[in-house]
């Protein structure tokens, strides 16, 4: 599961919007909105890599966002 709140925070921190991020990674804005709205469940590895590059995430930040572990 993707930590969508941390992802959105990083987008804002980098001075971007979801629309601008979508443009940077080469996907339609509505596609990125849909993937984020779906708790990131439909992100591919390629999507995650492109987002990490576009946001210049550290390995730790990327792990915290894209590899959230939920313990029930």
ZANUDO-336502 format. One record per atom (N, C-alpha, C): residue number from 0; atom name; residue in three letters; x, y, z. Coordinates in steps of 0.2 Angstrom, whole numbers, padded with zeros to 4 digits. Layout:
BEGIN
+-----+----+-----+-------+-------+-------+
:   k :  a :   r :     x :     y :     z :
+-----+----+-----+-------+-------+-------+
: NUM : CA : ALA :     X :     Y :     Z :
...
+-----+----+-----+-------+-------+-------+
//
This chain:
BEGIN
+-----+----+-----+-------+-------+-------+
:   k :  a :   r :     x :     y :     z :
+-----+----+-----+-------+-------+-------+
:   0 :  N : UNK :  0004 : -0006 :  0000 :
:   0 : CA : UNK :  0000 :  0000 :  0000 :
:   0 :  C : UNK :  0004 :  0006 :  0000 :
:   1 :  N : UNK :  0002 :  0011 : -0004 :
:   1 : CA : UNK :  0006 :  0017 : -0004 :
:   1 :  C : UNK :  0004 :  0022 :  0001 :
:   2 :  N : UNK :  0008 :  0026 :  0004 :
:   2 : CA : UNK :  0006 :  0031 :  0009 :
:   2 :  C : UNK :  0005 :  0037 :  0005 :
:   3 :  N : UNK : -0001 :  0038 :  0003 :
:   3 : CA : UNK : -0004 :  0043 : -0001 :
:   3 :  C : UNK : -0003 :  0050 :  0002 :
:   4 :  N : UNK : -0004 :  0051 :  0009 :
:   4 : CA : UNK : -0003 :  0057 :  0012 :
:   4 :  C : UNK :  0005 :  0059 :  0012 :
:   5 :  N : UNK :  0009 :  0055 :  0012 :
:   5 : CA : UNK :  0016 :  0057 :  0012 :
:   5 :  C : UNK :  0018 :  0059 :  0005 :
:   6 :  N : UNK :  0015 :  0055 :  0000 :
:   6 : CA : UNK :  0016 :  0057 : -0007 :
:   6 :  C : UNK :  0014 :  0064 : -0009 :
:   7 :  N : UNK :  0008 :  0065 : -0007 :
:   7 : CA : UNK :  0005 :  0072 : -0008 :
:   7 :  C : UNK :  0009 :  0077 : -0004 :
:   8 :  N : UNK :  0011 :  0076 :  0002 :
:   8 : CA : UNK :  0015 :  0080 :  0005 :
:   8 :  C : UNK :  0022 :  0082 :  0001 :
:   9 :  N : UNK :  0025 :  0077 : -0002 :
:   9 : CA : UNK :  0031 :  0078 : -0005 :
:   9 :  C : UNK :  0030 :  0082 : -0012 :
:  10 :  N : UNK :  0024 :  0080 : -0015 :
:  10 : CA : UNK :  0022 :  0084 : -0021 :
:  10 :  C : UNK :  0022 :  0091 : -0019 :
:  11 :  N : UNK :  0018 :  0093 : -0014 :
:  11 : CA : UNK :  0018 :  0100 : -0012 :
:  11 :  C : UNK :  0025 :  0103 : -0010 :
:  12 :  N : UNK :  0028 :  0099 : -0006 :
:  12 : CA : UNK :  0035 :  0101 : -0004 :
:  12 :  C : UNK :  0039 :  0103 : -0010 :
:  13 :  N : UNK :  0039 :  0100 : -0015 :
:  13 : CA : UNK :  0043 :  0101 : -0021 :
:  13 :  C : UNK :  0040 :  0106 : -0025 :
:  14 :  N : UNK :  0035 :  0109 : -0023 :
:  14 : CA : UNK :  0032 :  0115 : -0027 :
:  14 :  C : UNK :  0028 :  0113 : -0033 :
:  15 :  N : UNK :  0025 :  0107 : -0033 :
:  15 : CA : UNK :  0022 :  0104 : -0039 :
:  15 :  C : UNK :  0014 :  0103 : -0037 :
:  16 :  N : UNK :  0010 :  0102 : -0042 :
:  16 : CA : UNK :  0003 :  0099 : -0041 :
:  16 :  C : UNK :  0003 :  0092 : -0044 :
:  17 :  N : UNK : -0002 :  0089 : -0043 :
:  17 : CA : UNK : -0003 :  0082 : -0046 :
:  17 :  C : UNK : -0003 :  0083 : -0054 :
:  18 :  N : UNK : -0006 :  0088 : -0056 :
:  18 : CA : UNK : -0006 :  0089 : -0063 :
:  18 :  C : UNK :  0001 :  0090 : -0066 :
:  19 :  N : UNK :  0005 :  0094 : -0063 :
:  19 : CA : UNK :  0012 :  0095 : -0065 :
:  19 :  C : UNK :  0016 :  0089 : -0064 :
:  20 :  N : UNK :  0015 :  0085 : -0059 :
:  20 : CA : UNK :  0019 :  0079 : -0058 :
:  20 :  C : UNK :  0017 :  0074 : -0064 :
:  21 :  N : UNK :  0011 :  0074 : -0065 :
:  21 : CA : UNK :  0008 :  0069 : -0071 :
:  21 :  C : UNK :  0012 :  0071 : -0077 :
:  22 :  N : UNK :  0013 :  0077 : -0079 :
:  22 : CA : UNK :  0016 :  0080 : -0085 :
:  22 :  C : UNK :  0023 :  0078 : -0085 :
:  23 :  N : UNK :  0026 :  0078 : -0079 :
:  23 : CA : UNK :  0034 :  0077 : -0078 :
:  23 :  C : UNK :  0035 :  0069 : -0079 :
:  24 :  N : UNK :  0030 :  0065 : -0077 :
:  24 : CA : UNK :  0031 :  0058 : -0078 :
:  24 :  C : UNK :  0028 :  0055 : -0084 :
:  25 :  N : UNK :  0025 :  0059 : -0088 :
:  25 : CA : UNK :  0022 :  0057 : -0095 :
:  25 :  C : UNK :  0016 :  0053 : -0094 :
:  26 :  N : UNK :  0011 :  0055 : -0089 :
:  26 : CA : UNK :  0005 :  0051 : -0089 :
:  26 :  C : UNK : -0001 :  0057 : -0089 :
:  27 :  N : UNK : -0007 :  0055 : -0091 :
:  27 : CA : UNK : -0012 :  0060 : -0091 :
:  27 :  C : UNK : -0014 :  0061 : -0083 :
:  28 :  N : UNK : -0016 :  0068 : -0082 :
:  28 : CA : UNK : -0017 :  0070 : -0075 :
:  28 :  C : UNK : -0023 :  0066 : -0072 :
:  29 :  N : UNK : -0028 :  0064 : -0076 :
:  29 : CA : UNK : -0033 :  0060 : -0073 :
:  29 :  C : UNK : -0031 :  0053 : -0071 :
:  30 :  N : UNK : -0026 :  0051 : -0075 :
:  30 : CA : UNK : -0024 :  0044 : -0073 :
:  30 :  C : UNK : -0020 :  0044 : -0066 :
:  31 :  N : UNK : -0016 :  0049 : -0066 :
:  31 : CA : UNK : -0012 :  0050 : -0059 :
:  31 :  C : UNK : -0017 :  0051 : -0053 :
:  32 :  N : UNK : -0022 :  0056 : -0054 :
:  32 : CA : UNK : -0027 :  0057 : -0049 :
:  32 :  C : UNK : -0031 :  0050 : -0047 :
:  33 :  N : UNK : -0032 :  0046 : -0052 :
:  33 : CA : UNK : -0036 :  0040 : -0051 :
:  33 :  C : UNK : -0032 :  0035 : -0047 :
:  34 :  N : UNK : -0025 :  0035 : -0049 :
:  34 : CA : UNK : -0021 :  0030 : -0045 :
:  34 :  C : UNK : -0020 :  0032 : -0038 :
:  35 :  N : UNK : -0019 :  0039 : -0037 :
:  35 : CA : UNK : -0018 :  0041 : -0030 :
:  35 :  C : UNK : -0025 :  0041 : -0026 :
:  36 :  N : UNK : -0030 :  0042 : -0029 :
:  36 : CA : UNK : -0037 :  0041 : -0026 :
:  36 :  C : UNK : -0038 :  0034 : -0024 :
:  37 :  N : UNK : -0035 :  0029 : -0028 :
:  37 : CA : UNK : -0036 :  0022 : -0026 :
:  37 :  C : UNK : -0031 :  0020 : -0021 :
:  38 :  N : UNK : -0028 :  0024 : -0017 :
:  38 : CA : UNK : -0023 :  0023 : -0012 :
:  38 :  C : UNK : -0017 :  0020 : -0015 :
:  39 :  N : UNK : -0015 :  0022 : -0021 :
:  39 : CA : UNK : -0009 :  0020 : -0025 :
:  39 :  C : UNK : -0009 :  0012 : -0027 :
:  40 :  N : UNK : -0015 :  0009 : -0026 :
:  40 : CA : UNK : -0014 :  0002 : -0027 :
:  40 :  C : UNK : -0013 :  0000 : -0034 :
:  41 :  N : UNK : -0014 :  0004 : -0039 :
:  41 : CA : UNK : -0013 :  0003 : -0046 :
:  41 :  C : UNK : -0006 :  0006 : -0049 :
:  42 :  N : UNK : -0002 :  0008 : -0044 :
:  42 : CA : UNK :  0004 :  0011 : -0046 :
:  42 :  C : UNK :  0009 :  0005 : -0049 :
:  43 :  N : UNK :  0012 :  0006 : -0054 :
:  43 : CA : UNK :  0017 :  0001 : -0056 :
:  43 :  C : UNK :  0024 :  0002 : -0054 :
:  44 :  N : UNK :  0028 : -0002 : -0055 :
:  44 : CA : UNK :  0035 : -0001 : -0053 :
:  44 :  C : UNK :  0038 :  0005 : -0057 :
:  45 :  N : UNK :  0036 :  0005 : -0063 :
:  45 : CA : UNK :  0038 :  0011 : -0068 :
:  45 :  C : UNK :  0036 :  0017 : -0065 :
:  46 :  N : UNK :  0029 :  0017 : -0063 :
:  46 : CA : UNK :  0026 :  0024 : -0060 :
:  46 :  C : UNK :  0030 :  0026 : -0054 :
:  47 :  N : UNK :  0031 :  0021 : -0050 :
:  47 : CA : UNK :  0035 :  0023 : -0043 :
:  47 :  C : UNK :  0042 :  0026 : -0045 :
:  48 :  N : UNK :  0045 :  0023 : -0050 :
:  48 : CA : UNK :  0052 :  0025 : -0051 :
:  48 :  C : UNK :  0052 :  0032 : -0054 :
:  49 :  N : UNK :  0047 :  0033 : -0059 :
:  49 : CA : UNK :  0046 :  0040 : -0062 :
:  49 :  C : UNK :  0045 :  0045 : -0057 :
:  50 :  N : UNK :  0040 :  0043 : -0052 :
:  50 : CA : UNK :  0038 :  0048 : -0047 :
:  50 :  C : UNK :  0044 :  0050 : -0042 :
:  51 :  N : UNK :  0048 :  0044 : -0041 :
:  51 : CA : UNK :  0054 :  0045 : -0037 :
:  51 :  C : UNK :  0059 :  0050 : -0040 :
:  52 :  N : UNK :  0060 :  0049 : -0046 :
:  52 : CA : UNK :  0065 :  0053 : -0050 :
:  52 :  C : UNK :  0062 :  0060 : -0051 :
:  53 :  N : UNK :  0056 :  0061 : -0052 :
:  53 : CA : UNK :  0053 :  0068 : -0053 :
:  53 :  C : UNK :  0053 :  0072 : -0047 :
:  54 :  N : UNK :  0052 :  0068 : -0041 :
:  54 : CA : UNK :  0052 :  0072 : -0034 :
:  54 :  C : UNK :  0059 :  0072 : -0031 :
:  55 :  N : UNK :  0064 :  0069 : -0034 :
:  55 : CA : UNK :  0070 :  0068 : -0032 :
:  55 :  C : UNK :  0070 :  0065 : -0024 :
:  56 :  N : UNK :  0067 :  0060 : -0024 :
:  56 : CA : UNK :  0066 :  0057 : -0017 :
:  56 :  C : UNK :  0072 :  0053 : -0015 :
:  57 :  N : UNK :  0074 :  0053 : -0009 :
:  57 : CA : UNK :  0079 :  0049 : -0006 :
:  57 :  C : UNK :  0077 :  0042 : -0006 :
:  58 :  N : UNK :  0081 :  0037 : -0006 :
:  58 : CA : UNK :  0079 :  0030 : -0005 :
:  58 :  C : UNK :  0075 :  0029 :  0001 :
:  59 :  N : UNK :  0076 :  0032 :  0007 :
:  59 : CA : UNK :  0072 :  0032 :  0013 :
:  59 :  C : UNK :  0065 :  0034 :  0011 :
:  60 :  N : UNK :  0065 :  0040 :  0008 :
:  60 : CA : UNK :  0058 :  0043 :  0007 :
:  60 :  C : UNK :  0054 :  0039 :  0002 :
:  61 :  N : UNK :  0057 :  0036 : -0003 :
:  61 : CA : UNK :  0054 :  0032 : -0008 :
:  61 :  C : UNK :  0051 :  0026 : -0004 :
:  62 :  N : UNK :  0055 :  0023 :  0000 :
:  62 : CA : UNK :  0053 :  0017 :  0004 :
:  62 :  C : UNK :  0047 :  0019 :  0009 :
:  63 :  N : UNK :  0047 :  0024 :  0012 :
:  63 : CA : UNK :  0042 :  0026 :  0017 :
:  63 :  C : UNK :  0035 :  0028 :  0013 :
:  64 :  N : UNK :  0036 :  0030 :  0007 :
:  64 : CA : UNK :  0030 :  0031 :  0003 :
:  64 :  C : UNK :  0027 :  0025 : -0001 :
:  65 :  N : UNK :  0032 :  0021 : -0004 :
:  65 : CA : UNK :  0029 :  0016 : -0008 :
:  65 :  C : UNK :  0029 :  0009 : -0005 :
:  66 :  N : UNK :  0032 :  0008 :  0001 :
:  66 : CA : UNK :  0032 :  0002 :  0004 :
:  66 :  C : UNK :  0029 :  0002 :  0011 :
:  67 :  N : UNK :  0024 :  0005 :  0012 :
:  67 : CA : UNK :  0021 :  0005 :  0018 :
:  67 :  C : UNK :  0018 : -0001 :  0020 :
:  68 :  N : UNK :  0020 : -0003 :  0026 :
:  68 : CA : UNK :  0017 : -0010 :  0029 :
:  68 :  C : UNK :  0012 : -0009 :  0033 :
:  69 :  N : UNK :  0006 : -0012 :  0032 :
:  69 : CA : UNK :  0000 : -0011 :  0037 :
:  69 :  C : UNK :  0000 : -0018 :  0041 :
:  70 :  N : UNK :  0000 : -0017 :  0047 :
:  70 : CA : UNK : -0001 : -0022 :  0052 :
:  70 :  C : UNK : -0008 : -0022 :  0055 :
:  71 :  N : UNK : -0011 : -0027 :  0055 :
:  71 : CA : UNK : -0018 : -0027 :  0058 :
:  71 :  C : UNK : -0018 : -0031 :  0064 :
+-----+----+-----+-------+-------+-------+
//
